[in-house]
Amino acid sequence: MKEYIFKLTDKVRDYECDLQGVVNNSNYQHYMEHTRHEFLESLGENFGKMHEKGVDGFVSRVEIQYKTSLKSGDSYISCLNVYKKGVKLVFEQDIYRASDNALATKGIVESVIVENGKLTRGEYFDEMLKRIEHT
């Protein structure tokens, strides 16, 4: 497993699996979203508080490669790295099966900030990335 700035461990629940007994593809995006939210919380960010200030984050693009299926009861490690690309904040997100570190998914999620209804140049991300550099 490569190095990541944030990791979150969780467990597959029965209702997340399809008829084949593996995690339905859509749930990997939920896992990644939850990891991003927990990462932002670790930096003192909160989507509710951001929205109250007129600042909203939106996903603008998602790319997911499915490698190995997770099954009910599997523990997994959801990992991320982050960098800025133009106005976007890009999350590189990988999910591993915890028992053997098998790569389940690789994802790239691009996000933007809208402030008071207008797309920004990502200044909010600049401030957030400064906090990462100081941790």
KOLLUM-925198 format. One record per residue: residue number from 1; residue in three letters; x, y, z of N, C-alpha, C in turn. Coordinates in Angstrom, 2 decimals, padded with zeros to 5 digits. Layout:
KOLLUM-925198
[pt NUM; ALA; [X; Y; Z]; [X; Y; Z]; [X; Y; Z]]
...
***
This chain:
KOLLUM-925198
[pt 1; MET; [000.85; -001.18; 000.00]; [000.00; 000.00; 000.00]; [000.89; 001.24; 000.00]]
[pt 2; LYS; [000.56; 002.20; -000.87]; [001.35; 003.42; -000.91]; [001.01; 004.33; 000.27]]
[pt 3; GLU; [001.68; 005.46; 000.36]; [001.45; 006.42; 001.44]; [000.24; 007.31; 001.12]]
[pt 4; TYR; [-000.53; 007.60; 002.16]; [-001.72; 008.45; 002.03]; [-001.74; 009.45; 003.18]]
[pt 5; ILE; [-002.41; 010.59; 002.95]; [-002.50; 011.58; 004.03]; [-003.67; 011.30; 004.96]]
[pt 6; PHE; [-004.61; 010.44; 004.51]; [-005.76; 010.13; 005.36]; [-006.24; 008.72; 005.06]]
[pt 7; LYS; [-006.58; 007.98; 006.13]; [-007.11; 006.62; 005.99]; [-008.28; 006.45; 006.95]]
[pt 8; LEU; [-009.25; 005.67; 006.51]; [-010.44; 005.39; 007.32]; [-010.77; 003.91; 007.16]]
[pt 9; THR; [-010.93; 003.22; 008.27]; [-011.29; 001.80; 008.23]; [-012.77; 001.63; 008.53]]
[pt 10; ASP; [-013.42; 000.75; 007.77]; [-014.84; 000.48; 007.97]; [-015.11; -000.96; 007.56]]
[pt 11; LYS; [-016.37; -001.36; 007.63]; [-016.75; -002.74; 007.35]; [-017.95; -002.77; 006.41]]
[pt 12; VAL; [-017.95; -003.69; 005.46]; [-019.05; -003.85; 004.52]; [-020.28; -004.39; 005.26]]
[pt 13; ARG; [-021.42; -003.75; 005.01]; [-022.68; -004.19; 005.60]; [-023.46; -005.03; 004.58]]
[pt 14; ASP; [-024.26; -005.96; 005.07]; [-025.00; -006.89; 004.20]; [-025.80; -006.16; 003.12]]
[pt 15; TYR; [-026.49; -005.10; 003.49]; [-027.38; -004.42; 002.54]; [-026.63; -003.69; 001.43]]
[pt 16; GLU; [-025.30; -003.61; 001.51]; [-024.51; -002.95; 000.46]; [-024.14; -003.92; -000.67]]
[pt 17; CYS; [-024.50; -005.19; -000.50]; [-024.14; -006.21; -001.48]; [-025.30; -006.51; -002.42]]
[pt 18; ASP; [-024.95; -006.93; -003.64]; [-025.96; -007.27; -004.62]; [-026.20; -008.78; -004.65]]
[pt 19; LEU; [-026.94; -009.26; -005.63]; [-027.29; -010.68; -005.71]; [-026.07; -011.59; -005.84]]
[pt 20; GLN; [-024.99; -011.07; -006.39]; [-023.77; -011.86; -006.55]; [-022.99; -011.98; -005.24]]
[pt 21; GLY; [-023.44; -011.30; -004.20]; [-022.79; -011.38; -002.90]; [-021.59; -010.47; -002.74]]
[pt 22; VAL; [-021.45; -009.52; -003.66]; [-020.35; -008.56; -003.58]; [-020.92; -007.15; -003.44]]
[pt 23; VAL; [-020.08; -006.22; -003.00]; [-020.52; -004.83; -002.85]; [-020.97; -004.29; -004.21]]
[pt 24; ASN; [-022.16; -003.72; -004.24]; [-022.67; -003.10; -005.45]; [-021.77; -001.93; -005.82]]
[pt 25; ASN; [-021.50; -001.77; -007.11]; [-020.56; -000.74; -007.56]; [-020.86; 000.64; -007.02]]
[pt 26; SER; [-022.13; 001.00; -006.88]; [-022.47; 002.36; -006.43]; [-022.02; 002.63; -004.99]]
[pt 27; ASN; [-021.89; 001.59; -004.20]; [-021.52; 001.80; -002.80]; [-020.07; 002.23; -002.63]]
[pt 28; TYR; [-019.21; 001.90; -003.58]; [-017.83; 002.36; -003.48]; [-017.77; 003.89; -003.51]]
[pt 29; GLN; [-018.66; 004.50; -004.30]; [-018.71; 005.96; -004.33]; [-019.18; 006.50; -002.98]]
[pt 30; HIS; [-020.09; 005.81; -002.32]; [-020.51; 006.21; -000.97]; [-019.34; 006.11; 000.00]]
[pt 31; TYR; [-018.57; 005.03; -000.10]; [-017.41; 004.86; 000.79]; [-016.43; 006.02; 000.59]]
[pt 32; MET; [-016.19; 006.37; -000.67]; [-015.26; 007.46; -000.97]; [-015.79; 008.79; -000.45]]
[pt 33; GLU; [-017.08; 009.03; -000.62]; [-017.68; 010.27; -000.14]; [-017.55; 010.38; 001.38]]
[pt 34; HIS; [-017.85; 009.29; 002.08]; [-017.74; 009.29; 003.54]; [-016.30; 009.58; 003.96]]
[pt 35; THR; [-015.34; 009.02; 003.26]; [-013.93; 009.25; 003.57]; [-013.57; 010.72; 003.38]]
[pt 36; ARG; [-014.03; 011.33; 002.29]; [-013.76; 012.76; 002.07]; [-014.37; 013.60; 003.18]]
[pt 37; HIS; [-015.58; 013.28; 003.58]; [-016.24; 014.06; 004.64]; [-015.48; 013.92; 005.96]]
[pt 38; GLU; [-015.04; 012.71; 006.29]; [-014.27; 012.51; 007.52]; [-012.93; 013.22; 007.45]]
[pt 39; PHE; [-012.32; 013.22; 006.28]; [-011.06; 013.94; 006.08]; [-011.26; 015.43; 006.33]]
[pt 40; LEU; [-012.31; 016.00; 005.75]; [-012.58; 017.43; 005.95]; [-012.87; 017.72; 007.42]]
[pt 41; GLU; [-013.61; 016.84; 008.08]; [-013.87; 017.00; 009.52]; [-012.56; 017.01; 010.30]]
[pt 42; SER; [-011.60; 016.18; 009.89]; [-010.31; 016.13; 010.58]; [-009.54; 017.45; 010.45]]
[pt 43; LEU; [-009.91; 018.24; 009.44]; [-009.29; 019.56; 009.24]; [-010.12; 020.67; 009.86]]
[pt 44; GLY; [-011.20; 020.29; 010.54]; [-012.06; 021.30; 011.16]; [-013.12; 021.85; 010.22]]
[pt 45; GLU; [-013.29; 021.21; 009.06]; [-014.30; 021.65; 008.09]; [-015.59; 020.87; 008.32]]
[pt 46; ASN; [-016.70; 021.46; 007.89]; [-018.00; 020.83; 008.02]; [-018.90; 021.41; 006.95]]
[pt 47; PHE; [-019.52; 020.54; 006.15]; [-020.33; 021.04; 005.04]; [-021.49; 021.92; 005.49]]
[pt 48; GLY; [-022.08; 021.61; 006.63]; [-023.17; 022.44; 007.14]; [-022.71; 023.85; 007.46]]
[pt 49; LYS; [-021.58; 023.94; 008.16]; [-021.04; 025.26; 008.52]; [-020.58; 026.02; 007.28]]
[pt 50; MET; [-019.99; 025.28; 006.33]; [-019.57; 025.93; 005.08]; [-020.79; 026.54; 004.38]]
[pt 51; HIS; [-021.86; 025.77; 004.29]; [-023.07; 026.24; 003.60]; [-023.65; 027.48; 004.28]]
[pt 52; GLU; [-023.63; 027.49; 005.61]; [-024.12; 028.66; 006.35]; [-023.33; 029.92; 005.99]]
[pt 53; LYS; [-022.06; 029.74; 005.59]; [-021.21; 030.87; 005.19]; [-021.33; 031.17; 003.70]]
[pt 54; GLY; [-022.21; 030.43; 003.00]; [-022.38; 030.66; 001.56]; [-021.38; 029.91; 000.71]]
[pt 55; VAL; [-020.68; 028.95; 001.30]; [-019.64; 028.19; 000.60]; [-020.11; 026.75; 000.44]]
[pt 56; ASP; [-020.14; 026.27; -000.81]; [-020.58; 024.90; -001.07]; [-019.58; 024.18; -001.96]]
[pt 57; GLY; [-019.25; 022.96; -001.57]; [-018.39; 022.11; -002.38]; [-019.23; 021.18; -003.23]]
[pt 58; PHE; [-018.85; 021.02; -004.49]; [-019.56; 020.14; -005.41]; [-018.58; 019.23; -006.12]]
[pt 59; VAL; [-018.97; 017.98; -006.29]; [-018.19; 017.05; -007.10]; [-018.45; 017.40; -008.56]]
[pt 60; SER; [-017.38; 017.57; -009.33]; [-017.53; 017.90; -010.75]; [-017.20; 016.72; -011.66]]
[pt 61; ARG; [-016.47; 015.75; -011.14]; [-016.10; 014.58; -011.96]; [-015.70; 013.43; -011.05]]
[pt 62; VAL; [-016.09; 012.22; -011.45]; [-015.72; 011.01; -010.71]; [-015.27; 009.95; -011.71]]
[pt 63; GLU; [-014.15; 009.32; -011.41]; [-013.66; 008.19; -012.21]; [-013.30; 007.07; -011.23]]
[pt 64; ILE; [-013.88; 005.89; -011.43]; [-013.61; 004.76; -010.54]; [-013.23; 003.54; -011.37]]
[pt 65; GLN; [-012.14; 002.89; -010.96]; [-011.74; 001.61; -011.54]; [-011.98; 000.54; -010.48]]
[pt 66; TYR; [-012.71; -000.49; -010.87]; [-013.00; -001.58; -009.94]; [-011.99; -002.69; -010.16]]
[pt 67; LYS; [-011.32; -003.11; -009.09]; [-010.23; -004.08; -009.20]; [-010.56; -005.43; -008.55]]
[pt 68; THR; [-010.97; -005.41; -007.29]; [-011.28; -006.62; -006.53]; [-012.57; -006.37; -005.75]]
[pt 69; SER; [-013.48; -007.31; -005.78]; [-014.76; -007.13; -005.09]; [-014.62; -007.33; -003.59]]
[pt 70; LEU; [-015.29; -006.45; -002.85]; [-015.44; -006.65; -001.41]; [-016.74; -007.42; -001.17]]
[pt 71; LYS; [-016.78; -008.18; -000.08]; [-017.95; -008.98; 000.27]; [-018.46; -008.59; 001.65]]
[pt 72; SER; [-019.66; -009.01; 001.95]; [-020.25; -008.72; 003.25]; [-019.33; -009.16; 004.38]]
[pt 73; GLY; [-019.14; -008.28; 005.33]; [-018.29; -008.58; 006.48]; [-016.84; -008.20; 006.29]]
[pt 74; ASP; [-016.41; -007.94; 005.05]; [-015.02; -007.53; 004.83]; [-014.76; -006.18; 005.48]]
[pt 75; SER; [-013.66; -006.06; 006.16]; [-013.19; -004.75; 006.59]; [-012.39; -004.16; 005.44]]
[pt 76; TYR; [-012.46; -002.86; 005.31]; [-011.70; -002.20; 004.24]; [-011.07; -000.92; 004.76]]
[pt 77; ILE; [-010.05; -000.48; 004.04]; [-009.35; 000.76; 004.37]; [-009.55; 001.70; 003.19]]
[pt 78; SER; [-010.19; 002.83; 003.44]; [-010.44; 003.83; 002.41]; [-009.42; 004.95; 002.60]]
[pt 79; CYS; [-008.61; 005.19; 001.57]; [-007.46; 006.09; 001.68]; [-007.58; 007.23; 000.68]]
[pt 80; LEU; [-006.96; 008.36; 001.03]; [-006.96; 009.46; 000.07]; [-005.70; 010.31; 000.16]]
[pt 81; ASN; [-005.41; 010.88; -000.98]; [-004.45; 011.97; -001.13]; [-005.19; 013.09; -001.84]]
[pt 82; VAL; [-004.69; 014.29; -001.74]; [-005.40; 015.43; -002.31]; [-004.40; 016.43; -002.86]]
[pt 83; TYR; [-004.78; 017.08; -003.97]; [-003.96; 018.15; -004.53]; [-004.88; 019.09; -005.32]]
[pt 84; LYS; [-004.37; 020.28; -005.61]; [-005.14; 021.26; -006.36]; [-004.70; 021.24; -007.82]]
[pt 85; LYS; [-005.68; 021.32; -008.71]; [-005.43; 021.34; -010.16]; [-006.32; 022.44; -010.74]]
[pt 86; GLY; [-005.73; 023.59; -011.02]; [-006.53; 024.73; -011.47]; [-007.48; 025.15; -010.37]]
[pt 87; VAL; [-008.77; 025.24; -010.68]; [-009.76; 025.64; -009.68]; [-010.28; 024.44; -008.88]]
[pt 88; LYS; [-009.86; 023.25; -009.26]; [-010.40; 022.02; -008.66]; [-009.52; 021.47; -007.55]]
[pt 89; LEU; [-010.17; 020.83; -006.60]; [-009.47; 020.03; -005.61]; [-009.67; 018.59; -006.05]]
[pt 90; VAL; [-008.55; 017.88; -006.22]; [-008.59; 016.51; -006.73]; [-008.25; 015.54; -005.60]]
[pt 91; PHE; [-009.14; 014.59; -005.39]; [-008.93; 013.54; -004.41]; [-008.56; 012.26; -005.15]]
[pt 92; GLU; [-007.39; 011.71; -004.83]; [-007.03; 010.38; -005.30]; [-007.44; 009.43; -004.20]]
[pt 93; GLN; [-008.37; 008.53; -004.50]; [-008.93; 007.68; -003.45]; [-008.83; 006.21; -003.84]]
[pt 94; ASP; [-008.28; 005.42; -002.93]; [-008.14; 003.98; -003.12]; [-008.79; 003.27; -001.94]]
[pt 95; ILE; [-009.38; 002.13; -002.22]; [-009.98; 001.31; -001.17]; [-009.33; -000.07; -001.23]]
[pt 96; TYR; [-008.88; -000.53; -000.06]; [-008.20; -001.83; 000.05]; [-008.99; -002.75; 000.97]]
[pt 97; ARG; [-009.00; -004.03; 000.65]; [-009.53; -005.03; 001.59]; [-008.50; -005.15; 002.70]]
[pt 98; ALA; [-008.94; -005.01; 003.93]; [-008.02; -004.95; 005.07]; [-007.29; -006.26; 005.33]]
[pt 99; SER; [-007.94; -007.38; 005.06]; [-007.34; -008.68; 005.40]; [-006.06; -008.98; 004.64]]
[pt 100; ASP; [-005.95; -008.48; 003.40]; [-004.77; -008.80; 002.59]; [-004.24; -007.60; 001.79]]
[pt 101; ASN; [-004.79; -006.41; 002.07]; [-004.41; -005.18; 001.36]; [-004.64; -005.27; -000.15]]
[pt 102; ALA; [-005.57; -006.11; -000.59]; [-005.90; -006.17; -002.02]; [-006.62; -004.89; -002.42]]
[pt 103; LEU; [-006.20; -004.30; -003.53]; [-006.82; -003.07; -004.02]; [-008.21; -003.40; -004.57]]
[pt 104; ALA; [-009.24; -002.80; -004.00]; [-010.61; -003.01; -004.45]; [-011.00; -001.99; -005.52]]
[pt 105; THR; [-010.71; -000.72; -005.26]; [-011.03; 000.34; -006.22]; [-009.98; 001.43; -006.20]]
[pt 106; LYS; [-009.86; 002.10; -007.35]; [-009.05; 003.31; -007.49]; [-009.99; 004.39; -007.99]]
[pt 107; GLY; [-009.94; 005.55; -007.38]; [-010.84; 006.61; -007.80]; [-010.15; 007.96; -007.88]]
[pt 108; ILE; [-010.64; 008.78; -008.78]; [-010.25; 010.19; -008.87]; [-011.55; 010.98; -008.77]]
[pt 109; VAL; [-011.60; 011.88; -007.80]; [-012.79; 012.72; -007.60]; [-012.36; 014.17; -007.65]]
[pt 110; GLU; [-012.92; 014.92; -008.58]; [-012.62; 016.34; -008.71]; [-013.77; 017.13; -008.12]]
[pt 111; SER; [-013.44; 018.19; -007.38]; [-014.48; 019.01; -006.76]; [-014.17; 020.49; -006.95]]
[pt 112; VAL; [-015.22; 021.28; -006.88]; [-015.10; 022.73; -007.02]; [-015.83; 023.40; -005.87]]
[pt 113; ILE; [-015.54; 024.68; -005.68]; [-016.22; 025.47; -004.65]; [-017.06; 026.56; -005.32]]
[pt 114; VAL; [-018.30; 026.65; -004.86]; [-019.20; 027.72; -005.28]; [-019.45; 028.57; -004.04]]
[pt 115; GLU; [-019.21; 029.87; -004.18]; [-019.40; 030.78; -003.06]; [-020.47; 031.79; -003.43]]
[pt 116; ASN; [-021.52; 031.83; -002.60]; [-022.66; 032.71; -002.86]; [-023.18; 032.55; -004.28]]
[pt 117; GLY; [-023.24; 031.30; -004.74]; [-023.80; 030.98; -006.05]; [-022.86; 031.11; -007.22]]
[pt 118; LYS; [-021.59; 031.48; -006.98]; [-020.66; 031.67; -008.09]; [-019.45; 030.76; -007.94]]
[pt 119; LEU; [-019.05; 030.17; -009.06]; [-017.86; 029.33; -009.09]; [-016.64; 030.17; -008.72]]
[pt 120; THR; [-015.79; 029.62; -007.86]; [-014.59; 030.36; -007.43]; [-013.35; 029.82; -008.13]]
[pt 121; ARG; [-012.23; 030.47; -007.89]; [-010.94; 030.00; -008.40]; [-010.31; 028.99; -007.45]]
[pt 122; GLY; [-011.03; 028.62; -006.41]; [-010.52; 027.61; -005.48]; [-009.75; 028.17; -004.32]]
[pt 123; GLU; [-009.94; 029.44; -004.01]; [-009.22; 030.06; -002.89]; [-009.50; 029.33; -001.58]]
[pt 124; TYR; [-010.70; 028.83; -001.41]; [-011.05; 028.09; -000.20]; [-010.17; 026.85; -000.07]]
[pt 125; PHE; [-009.91; 026.20; -001.20]; [-009.03; 025.03; -001.20]; [-007.60; 025.41; -000.81]]
[pt 126; ASP; [-007.15; 026.59; -001.27]; [-005.79; 027.03; -000.93]; [-005.60; 027.10; 000.57]]
[pt 127; GLU; [-006.58; 027.68; 001.25]; [-006.50; 027.79; 002.72]; [-006.53; 026.41; 003.37]]
[pt 128; MET; [-007.35; 025.53; 002.85]; [-007.44; 024.19; 003.41]; [-006.12; 023.43; 003.21]]
[pt 129; LEU; [-005.52; 023.54; 002.04]; [-004.26; 022.85; 001.77]; [-003.13; 023.36; 002.66]]
[pt 130; LYS; [-003.18; 024.63; 003.03]; [-002.18; 025.16; 003.97]; [-002.27; 024.44; 005.30]]
[pt 131; ARG; [-003.50; 024.13; 005.74]; [-003.67; 023.40; 007.00]; [-003.09; 022.00; 006.91]]
[pt 132; ILE; [-003.21; 021.37; 005.76]; [-002.66; 020.02; 005.57]; [-001.14; 020.07; 005.68]]
[pt 133; GLU; [-000.53; 021.07; 005.08]; [000.93; 021.21; 005.10]; [001.45; 021.40; 006.51]]
[pt 134; HIS; [000.64; 021.95; 007.40]; [001.09; 022.23; 008.77]; [000.77; 021.10; 009.75]]
[pt 135; THR; [000.20; 019.99; 009.26]; [-000.10; 018.86; 010.15]; [000.92; 017.77; 010.01]]
***
